[in-house]
Amino acid sequence: MEWEIGRVVRSLAGRDKGSFLVVLELAPPYAVVCDGKHRPLERPKRKKLLHLAPTGTVLPQEAVKTNGKIRKALRPFQDGAHR
């Protein structure tokens, strides 16, 4: 699967293990990710690509503009529908 901005990913390691995040920036071997709640846009997390599992979903650009829109877009993943 190709890494790109807007891709929904699942964390494989760290405190946020198992949580779903969205990719904001790519700078291999790292990605800058956030979830809109614990990791808002104002302080995103830099994680190694090795510690992320990409899903088949890519969010449109307008869904990544605010924390509220990110939370709303990630809600189906948090509910367990895509595990």
Secondary structure, DSSP 8 states (H G I E B T S, - for coil): ----TTEEEEE-SSTTTT-EEEEEEEETTEEEEE-SSSS-TTS-EEEEGGGEEEEEEE--GGGGSSHHHHHHHHHHHHTTTT-
